[in-house]
Amino acid sequence: MRPVSLYVHVPFCRRRCQYCTFYHVPTTDPRLEAAFLRALAAEYEQAEDEIGEAFFFPTVFIGGGTPSVLDRRSIEEIIDLIAPRIASDGAELTIEVNPEDVNEVLLDMLVRSGFNRISAGVQSMSGPAQKSLGRCEPDVNHRALGQIKNRFANFNVDLLLGVPGGTPRKLMKTLKRIEEFNPPHLSVYCLEPGGVLGPSSNGFFESVDQEQSADEYLFVCRELEERGYHHYEVSNFARPGFECRHNLVYWRGGEYLGIGPSAHTYLAGERFSNIASIEAYTRAQPMSLGAIRRHDHRDHSQRRLETAMLALRTSEGLAVEDLHVSGSVVDDLVGERLARIEQGRIVVNDRGYLVLDEIVQRLCRQTDTGDHGGADSLTAKESNDRLNKGF
């Protein structure tokens, strides 16, 4: 049996957060939700036929958007659709939730449906930061985390760094309040200047300070590592044994199927991405993969760069023998305290993660086919955005 992980992109949210760069639409229209479910089922059935051979899902991740805004019956419908392919023993099933949506009814339904991992979009436990982000009050986060912890042994907390007006004191307060729940996994993301400006951004990114984001990132890295978390990927920290298996599939080059608008797929060495439009996605009925999917054309050198980027994002690093550069390039990175060598692999450290684009370019610039840096290269930010939504 062929293991293929599954990502489902639910594009709906109650509001459009000004910092979010993932495809979503601010609506809870039940008619659009019903049309989305019909299109999702049609796409999934076509994809099953396309894969052809016997396969199963060792991991499933339902993200967005905000899947928890769906009607409870809609979530059950998605699970019923994919259930025959879910591994019968030890599968990891994750769903993203908005703390405002969390209640006992939702959690009961998720447990019954087989979910064993929740990812909660907390962002901050600071009132001013949450107000700046347009998010819920910290007390709502606190209540939701308490309910989640009572029902799930495995859950993730999303934190956002570099929020304008943030201070070390506010950040420490957030960490201490989060620590009350001892989450097995945390995902930590940095706001960056020049973020994608949407219609609701209102100049938000103009006030983002890159130095503040970097300082807060290094601070959180130290604090979490001191508390026993394994910094196993640029943005991810876990207690031993609680690393996100689904995300590890992406970073290790495993196969995955992505369904839903803007979802990405990697099968048989080929990458595809779905159109980022709920209107176009739901209009493609009867579903035709050719109508919603585009092939990601990358030449050999770009794929080499991509492979290096994925490996260097993780604590496993990249085998030095797989590089096509002189030893001095690696020595320079080690000397600059951006990376280290462990058992023949180059591993980027916390400081290095902040300049991962530059490191990848330096390591991949001079290969046996020439210089492949430049505008078409996959950047760390693009990689982070796409991977966390099923790239």
SVG drawing of the C-alpha trace seen along z (x, -y; Angstrom):
<svg xmlns="http://www.w3.org/2000/svg" viewBox="-28 -52 65 54">
<polyline fill="none" stroke="black" stroke-width="0.4" points="0.0,0.0 1.3,-3.4 1.3,-6.1 -0.1,-9.5 -0.9,-12.2 -4.0,-14.3 -4.4,-18.1 -7.9,-19.6 -8.1,-23.4 -11.3,-24.9 -11.3,-28.6 -13.9,-30.0 -13.4,-32.4 -15.6,-34.6 -13.4,-37.6 -10.4,-38.6 -7.4,-39.0 -5.2,-41.7 -1.9,-39.7 -3.1,-36.4 -1.5,-35.5 -3.4,-32.2 -6.3,-32.0 -9.6,-32.6 -12.9,-34.3 -14.8,-36.0 -18.1,-34.2 -20.2,-31.6 -22.8,-31.4 -24.4,-27.9 -25.1,-27.8 -21.5,-28.4 -20.5,-25.9 -22.7,-23.3 -21.3,-24.1 -17.8,-23.8 -18.5,-20.3 -19.9,-19.1 -16.8,-20.3 -14.5,-18.9 -16.1,-15.5 -15.9,-15.6 -12.3,-16.6 -11.4,-13.9 -13.1,-11.2 -11.2,-12.3 -7.9,-12.4 -8.5,-8.8 -8.9,-7.7 -5.8,-9.6 -3.6,-8.0 -4.9,-4.7 -3.0,-2.1 -3.9,-1.1 -3.0,-3.9 -3.9,-5.1 -3.6,-8.2 -1.2,-8.0 -1.9,-11.6 -4.7,-14.0 -4.6,-17.7 -7.8,-19.9 -6.7,-23.5 -7.6,-26.8 -9.1,-29.3 -10.9,-28.2 -12.3,-24.7 -14.1,-25.1 -16.5,-27.6 -18.0,-24.8 -21.3,-23.3 -20.7,-20.3 -22.4,-18.1 -20.1,-19.4 -17.0,-18.3 -18.5,-14.9 -19.3,-14.8 -15.6,-15.4 -14.5,-12.7 -17.1,-10.2 -15.7,-11.0 -12.1,-10.2 -12.6,-7.6 -12.0,-4.5 -8.5,-5.7 -7.5,-6.6 -4.9,-4.2 -6.7,-1.9 -4.0,-2.0 -2.0,-5.0 -3.2,-7.7 -2.7,-11.3 -5.8,-13.5 -5.4,-17.2 -7.9,-20.0 -7.3,-23.7 -9.7,-25.6 -10.4,-29.2 -10.5,-29.6 -13.8,-31.5 -15.4,-28.4 -14.3,-25.9 -17.0,-24.5 -17.9,-21.0 -20.3,-20.2 -17.5,-20.9 -14.9,-18.9 -17.3,-16.0 -18.0,-15.8 -14.2,-16.0 -13.4,-13.1 -16.3,-11.0 -15.0,-11.7 -11.6,-10.4 -9.5,-13.6 -6.6,-13.1 -4.8,-16.4 -6.0,-20.0 -4.2,-23.2 -5.5,-26.3 -4.9,-29.7 -4.2,-31.5 -1.6,-34.1 -1.1,-35.9 -2.3,-36.1 -1.8,-39.9 -4.9,-42.0 -3.3,-44.9 -1.6,-42.4 -4.9,-40.6 -6.7,-43.9 -4.0,-45.0 -4.4,-41.6 -8.2,-41.8 -8.4,-38.6 -10.4,-37.5 -9.7,-38.5 -7.0,-36.5 -9.6,-35.1 -11.3,-33.4 -8.0,-31.8 -7.5,-30.7 -11.0,-29.1 -10.5,-27.3 -7.1,-25.9 -8.5,-24.6 -11.3,-22.7 -8.9,-21.4 -6.5,-20.1 -9.2,-18.2 -10.1,-16.3 -6.9,-16.1 -3.5,-14.8 -2.0,-16.1 -2.6,-19.7 -0.7,-22.7 -0.8,-26.4 -0.1,-29.0 1.8,-32.1 2.5,-35.2 5.7,-37.3 6.6,-40.8 3.1,-42.3 3.4,-46.1 3.5,-47.5 4.8,-44.3 7.3,-44.3 9.4,-41.5 7.1,-41.8 4.0,-41.1 5.7,-38.2 6.8,-36.7 3.2,-37.0 2.0,-35.1 4.5,-32.3 3.6,-32.0 -0.1,-31.8 0.5,-29.3 2.7,-27.3 -0.2,-26.7 -1.6,-24.3 1.7,-22.6 0.9,-22.2 2.9,-19.3 3.5,-21.4 3.9,-25.1 4.1,-26.8 5.8,-30.2 5.5,-32.6 7.1,-36.0 5.4,-39.0 7.6,-40.5 7.7,-44.0 6.3,-44.1 3.7,-41.4 0.9,-40.7 -1.3,-43.8 -4.9,-42.9 -8.0,-45.1 -8.2,-44.9 -4.5,-45.4 -4.9,-49.2 -1.2,-49.7 -0.7,-47.0 2.6,-45.8 4.1,-49.2 4.4,-49.2 6.0,-45.8 9.6,-46.0 11.9,-43.3 14.3,-43.7 11.5,-43.2 10.4,-40.1 13.9,-38.7 14.6,-39.5 11.3,-37.9 12.0,-34.8 15.4,-34.3 13.9,-34.9 11.2,-32.4 13.6,-29.8 15.7,-30.1 12.7,-30.0 11.1,-27.0 14.3,-25.0 14.9,-25.7 11.5,-24.3 12.2,-21.0 10.8,-21.6 12.6,-20.3 13.1,-23.0 12.7,-20.5 11.8,-22.9 12.1,-26.7 8.7,-27.5 7.9,-24.4 8.6,-23.1 7.5,-19.9 7.8,-17.8 9.6,-14.5 7.3,-12.3 4.8,-15.1 6.3,-16.4 3.6,-16.9 3.9,-13.8 1.9,-15.5 4.3,-18.4 7.3,-16.0 5.9,-14.4 6.3,-17.8 9.8,-18.5 11.1,-15.0 9.8,-15.0 6.9,-12.5 3.8,-12.4 0.6,-14.2 -2.7,-15.0 -4.2,-18.5 -7.8,-19.2 -9.8,-22.4 -9.1,-25.9 -5.4,-26.8 -4.3,-23.4 -1.0,-21.9 -0.2,-18.3 3.0,-16.4 2.7,-13.0 5.1,-10.9 7.7,-13.7 5.3,-16.3 3.8,-19.3 0.4,-20.8 -1.6,-23.7 -5.3,-24.4 -6.8,-27.7 -7.2,-30.1 -10.8,-31.0 -13.8,-29.5 -16.0,-30.8 -14.0,-29.1 -13.6,-26.0 -17.3,-25.5 -18.2,-26.4 -16.0,-23.5 -18.8,-21.0 -18.7,-18.3 -15.2,-18.5 -12.3,-18.5 -8.9,-18.5 -7.6,-20.3 -10.0,-23.2 -8.8,-23.9 -5.2,-22.6 -2.0,-24.0 1.3,-22.2 4.2,-23.7 7.0,-23.6 10.4,-23.6 13.6,-22.6 16.3,-20.4 18.2,-23.2 15.0,-24.7 14.1,-21.3 17.6,-21.0 17.1,-24.4 13.7,-23.3 15.1,-20.1 17.8,-22.0 15.3,-24.5 13.0,-21.8 15.9,-19.9 17.5,-23.0 14.3,-24.1 14.5,-21.1 16.8,-20.0 17.8,-17.0 19.6,-19.3 21.1,-18.4 23.9,-15.9 27.0,-17.8 27.8,-15.3 24.6,-16.4 25.9,-19.9 27.8,-21.0 29.9,-23.8 33.4,-24.1 34.0,-23.3 34.8,-26.9 31.1,-27.9 30.1,-25.4 33.1,-26.5 32.1,-30.1 28.5,-29.4 29.8,-27.5 32.3,-30.2 29.6,-32.8 27.6,-30.8 24.7,-30.3 25.0,-26.5 26.9,-23.5 28.0,-20.1 26.5,-17.0 27.3,-13.5 28.1,-14.8 25.0,-17.0 24.8,-20.8 22.2,-21.9 21.0,-25.5 20.7,-27.1 18.2,-29.6 20.2,-32.6 20.6,-30.9 16.9,-30.4 16.4,-34.2 18.5,-34.3 17.6,-31.0 17.0,-32.4 20.6,-33.7 22.0,-30.4 20.2,-28.3 21.4,-30.6 25.0,-30.4 24.8,-26.6 23.1,-26.2 24.5,-29.0 27.5,-27.2 26.4,-23.8 27.5,-21.6 24.9,-23.4 25.8,-27.0 24.3,-29.8 20.7,-29.2 19.9,-32.0 17.4,-34.7 13.8,-35.6 12.5,-32.1 14.0,-30.6 11.7,-29.4 12.2,-31.7 11.9,-30.7 8.8,-32.8 7.1,-31.4 8.2,-27.9 6.7,-28.5 3.4,-29.9 3.0,-27.1 4.1,-24.2 1.8,-25.1 -1.1,-24.9 -0.2,-21.8 2.6,-22.8"/>
</svg>
